[in-house]
Amino acid sequence: MIHAASLIHDDMPCMDDDALRRGRPSNHVAFGEPTALLAGDALLALAFEHVARGCAAAGVPADRALRAVMELGRAAGTGGVTAGQVADMEGEGDPSVGLAALEYIHAHKTARLVEAAAVSGAVVRGAGDAEAERVRRYAHFLGLLLQVVDDVLDVTATSEQLGKTAGKDAAAGKATYPWLLGLDGARAYAGELLAKAEAELDGFDAARAAPLRQLARFMAHRQH
Amino acid sequence: MIHAASLIHDDMPCMDDDALRRGRPSNHVAFGEPTALLAGDALLALAFEHVARGCAAAGVPADRALRAVMELGRAAGTGGVTAGQVADMEGEGDPSVGLAALEYIHAHKTARLVEAAAVSGAVVRGAGDAEAERVRRYAHFLGLLLQVVDDVLDVTATSEQLGKTAGKDAAAGKATYPWLLGLDGARAYAGELLAKAEAELDGFDAARAAPLRQLARFMAHRQH
């Protein structure tokens, strides 16, 4: 819900002004700007209500549920998505933005929310601090990987394959990983992030960690 | 924070398009639309993080804190503010909206959030269900009172007194309490709501309930 809210708001005319999302008209194109604005707000609020209500209904101890709320709140706000979007906006049209600034943007805008989802899931299931931090590092690399592959696909895939407007970053003069590292360099970096994410899983039981390993590999090799 | 977020988003060009708020340029006028959109999102997320973190730091039992998160999440989203704003938007420019529809709008857009704040405060301090529901009814009448007085002042006060654009509802062809009940009728209704709010407080210790009584009276008699 938090991710969907950020996409709906991100597509609005005053932000990225994108008419296409997941192969369909974006929210404000289909339902108008006021509805898109309110839908994003409603999804944000609903996300927190859902965690609190869902945890209570499932008998999750309240202190764990509360940690999930904190984690998600921080990731959705100034400690994550919003911070990344502000930095992204400020760097817009400035391809001279360096690798450090680009990493800041994606670590906050994307990876932080993936971390929060993973850590919340772990904490709710009773993970200790050390385990939760290992899950966080895995999710951090996974989140950056997601973005590097996104940047590569923005160059190499079609709008039809992506379900959103391709080639948009280059047209907007945005700094991207292929822009800063070259296409081969970006692909090599994706491989490096995949290896780092997988390495964090080595400490867990192999069979139970298998789905997380598959998720990371899927993220690295997806074509859309 | 939830209230501020809703005001920031409400003032944006695609919503009420209001350039003045609390006597100063509204957020998007001062900082631009993208920042206003993100500031509202960040405040929404921060609100939930704040409740979770603040309660944990203050030693509030986690199950009470979680109930506050649920209450606020529901009030900020489709169970409250957002539902009211959608209904408000649909009624815009249609002064034939009846009293029932107007009550729906304000019960959700305004009163529901006042209720959530009051009930959260009560629950966090250990109120039982019956007490919390009495606090909710008090806050419900208080929230409607706030709106009726707002509508009256929109007609009778100046922009300078209000710190926001006066006469805006009439100009927008919005249904308001003075429109539906007349100015005297709206004032009489405000008096009725004040009496109902105060009546809910009769069940509480008089000295401890005094601030809530004063708050209701202030809300009824304020000039700005």
Interface residues (C-beta under 8 A of the other chain):
Chain A: I2 A5 S6 H9 M12 C14 M15 E33 P34 T35 L37 L38 G40 D41 A42 L43 L44 A45 L46 A47 F48 E49 H50 V51 A52 R53 C55 A56 P61 A62 D63 A65 L66 R67 V69 M70 L72 G73 R74 A76 G77 T78 G79 V81 T82 Q85 V86 M89
Chain B: I2 A5 S6 H9 M12 C14 M15 E33 P34 T35 L37 L38 G40 D41 A42 L43 L44 A45 L46 A47 F48 E49 H50 V51 A52 R53 C55 A56 P61 A62 D63 A65 L66 R67 V69 M70 L72 G73 R74 A76 G77 T78 G79 V81 T82 Q85 V86 M89
